[in-house]
């Protein structure tokens, strides 16, 4: 008798458990009415910790602006582009942002990351040779340097930043890391170190591909570039003269028109592809205060005025 009582108790417990499972929304036998609707995985942007909203380390103290930027008394100008970020390179404080965390193609402005990684590799006086592979698949912006010609890494980087040559970005990446693929890995690792939480790169030139960044992330990278003595020296040149191995000299003009227009503008990096539209990272200093402005997704005729108005707004000039 006790045996039958025990069996009955076990059956009651099992039935209760089954009912509980069914009521909780999981599948039970053929009860498909309780099946949960399929929800596809959504890959959202990585949230940015509040403690990461500043620039850390790796900065040349002599190049850090001596005075922080105060927020202007007047409201920020209305944007005429897809994304804007106005940042203080001393503190990393954002004075104004418009879609600054929206992922976008950033074109050749990402050559700032290429330059930082080349500086990490060092040996800028080391000789390197331009190869045929460097010239392939990097149209439309290529330099006049010929296959087989030899230059220093520093000269190649200087020309790349000045005129945004895609073939020189490829050459610099290949020579610095052994291959473009390995260099791209360094670019993404460097981006993580700089707390660029919404960036991913697949090439050193900025040509279209499955890659992205944001105005805010590129502003962070620009802060590090601004206080890097090599890059800071290179981006400030309106024109450079590159001497070829045969003694011929090549004049290379800076693609940043604001640099030659205003003495307080210190250059940085231009960019353009059909996917990214016009992009520009610009920087300027007045009375010990400095600002970096990132403009992404702008029309051709508006890019210079768009950057200038935010530079003037932040610096009150």
N, C-alpha and C positions, 0 to 999 in steps of 0.2 A: 504494500500500500504506500509506504513511504517513497518507494521508487517512482510510482505513478504521480505522486504529488510533486516530486522533484522535476520530472519531465514536463509537467504542466506549467510549473513556474518558469522554466527555461523558455518554453514556447511563448508565454505571455511577455517576457522580457524582450525576446527577439522581435515580436510584433510591434512593441512600443518603440523599439529602436528604429525599426523600418519606417514607422510613421513619422518619427521625429526627423529622420533624414529626408523624407519626401517633403515635409513641410518647410525644411530649411532651404529648399530651392534646388537641391541636387537631383540628378536623375535617379529614379527608382524603378527598376524593371522597365515596363513599356510606357511609363507615365511621361510622355513627351511634352505635356503641357507645362511641366516644371522646368523645361530646358531653358537655361539662361541665354539671352540673345548674344550673338558674337559681337564683340567690340574690338575693332582693329587697334593694334598698338600705335600710339601717336608719339613720335619722337619730338619732344618739345625742346626749346632752348634751355641750356644749362643755367640755372639761377646763379647770379653773381653774389657771393657773400659780401656783406657790407664791409668787412675787414679787408677785402681785396680791392676796394675802390680807391687805390692810391698806387703810387709808383715806389717800388722797393729797390734798394741796392743797385749795384752794377753801374753807378753813375759817377761821372767825373765831377768832383765837387766844384772845381773852378768854372765849370760850364753851367752849373745849376743857377737859375736866375736868383739874384739876391733878395728880391722882394716878391711876395705872393700877389696874385691878382685879386682885387676886390670885385665883387659883383657890381656891374654898372648900375647906375641909378635909373637909366632908361630901359624899357622893355627890349628884349631881343628882337631883331628884325624878323619879318615873316619869311620863312624859307621858300625858295623856288627850286627845290631839288628833292630827291628821294630821302636823303638822310644827312644829318649834320651833327657834329660833335665839336664843341668849343671847350678846350681843356687847359688848365694851368700846368705846364711841365714841371714846375717846382713841387707842387703838392698832389697832382693828379685829380684835383677838384674840377668837376664838370660845371662850367658856367651856364651852358645851354646845350640841350639835346633835342633832336627831332628824329624819331625813328632810329635812334642811335644804337639800339640793340637788334635791329632787323638784319637778318642774314642776307648778304648780297655779294655779287661779284665785285671785286675792287680793282680789277685791271692792274696796271703797272705800279700802283701805289704799294703793292706787296713786295716790290723790289727793296723796300725798306727792310723787310725781314731778311731778304737775300743778303743785303749788305751787312746786317748785324751778324748773320751766321758766318759770312766771310771773315769778318773781324774776329769772331770766335776762333776760327781756324788759324788765324795769324799768318805770319810769314808773308806780309804784303809786298816785300821786296823780292820774293821768289819769282823766278821766271816761269812763264807758262806759254804754251803754244796753242793758237787757234786751230781747231780741227774742222774737217768737213761736217762731222756730226753736229758741231755747234751751230752750223748754218742751216741745218735742216729743220723744217716744220716750225719756224719761228717768224714767219712773215706776219705783218708787213714791215715791221721796224727792225732793220738790220744795219749793222755798221759797215763801213768801207774797209774794215780790216780783212785781210786775205788769209785764206787757209795756209798754214805753215809759218805765219809771222809770229814772233815771240815778243811778249811784253811782260811787265811785272803784274802780279795780282792787283796791286794797288792802282795801277794805271787802268786796268780793265774795269775795276769797280768804279773808279772816278768817271770814266766815260759812260758806263752803264747808268749811273745816277744822274749824270748831266743830260744825256740825250735819250735815255730809256731804251737802249738797244737790247732787243730780246736775245740775239745771238750771244752777246757778252754775258748776259745773265746765265745762259746755258753753260758757257765756257767756264765762268767763275764757279758755278755749282759743281761741274764735273771735276775741275782741278782741285777744289777745296775738299771734296768728300770722296773722290774716286769714281763717283757716278752721280748722275742727276737724281736717281732714285734714293740713294743714301743721303744726299743733300736735302731732299724734301723731308725725309724723316727728321733731320736736324731742324728744319724750319718749324715743323709741328711741335717738336720738343721745346724749342725756344719759345714758341707761342704759349705753350702751357706754363713755362717758367715766368713769362711776363703776364700771366693771368688773363690771357686772351681766351676766355671760356667758350666763345662762339665763333671759332675760326678753324678752318681746315684747308690746307694747301696741297696741291698736286703738282705744281711746277714752280720754278723760280722766277718766271717772267711775268706772270699775271695773265697770260693768254687764256681764253675760255676753257673751262673744264669743270669737273665735279668738285668745285672748291668754293669757299665762301669766307667772308669775314663780316665785320660790322663797323660802323663809324666809330663806335666806342673802342672796340678792340684795336683798330688801326691808330686811334689816338694814343692808346697806351704804348704801342710799338713806336710811335713817333716821339713820345716822351723819352724813351731809351735812346733812340737815334739822335735826338736833339742834344743829349749830354754825352754822346760818344765823340771823342775828339777827332777821329778820322772822318766819320760821316759828317759831322758838323762842318768840318773844313771843306769837304767835297761839295755839299749841297749849296754852299754860299757863293759858288763861282758862276758868273754869268756866261763865261766862255772859257774853254780850256784848249790848249794846243797839244796834240798827241803826235809825237815823232815816230814815224815808221822805221823799221830796220834799214831801209834804203836811204834814210835821211829826209824823206819827204814829210812835210808837216801837214796835219789835218786840223782845221778849226772846227770845234764842236760847240755849238750853242746850247745853252740851257733851255729846256722846254717850258720852264716856268716863267711866264711873261711878267708876273708881279715882281720878280726879283730885280729886273732892270728898271722897273717903273718907280719903286719906292726904296729909299735907303734903309728904312726900318724893317723891310721884309728880308728874311734870311733864307728863303728857299725851302725846299723839302722834296716833294715828289708829285709828278703828274701821272695821269693814267687814262686810257681810253680803250674800250672795245664796244662792239655793238650791244653786247649783253650788259655791260656795266655802265654804259654811257660815259659822260665826262666825269672824271674824279680828280680831286686835288687835295693834297695835304700841304698846308702852308704854315709858316711860323713867322713871328715878328716880335720885336722887342722895342720898348720905349721906357726910358728912365728906370732901368733895372727890373722892369716887369716884362714877362714874356707870355705868349699865348700860342697855342697850336690849334688850327682849324682844319677839320676833316669834312670835305664835301663829297658826297657820293651820288651818282645817278642824276647828273645835271645835263642840261642841253648845252651845246657847243658855245653859243653866243652868250650864255649867262654865267659860265663857270668862273671867269675872272672876277666879275662884279660880285658874284655870290660869295666868294672867298673874301674879297676885299671888305665887304660890308660887315662881316663878322669879325675880321681882324680889327677894323676901326672901332666897332662897338665895344669889343673887349678891352682894347688899349686906350680908348677915348681919344683917338686922333682924327 
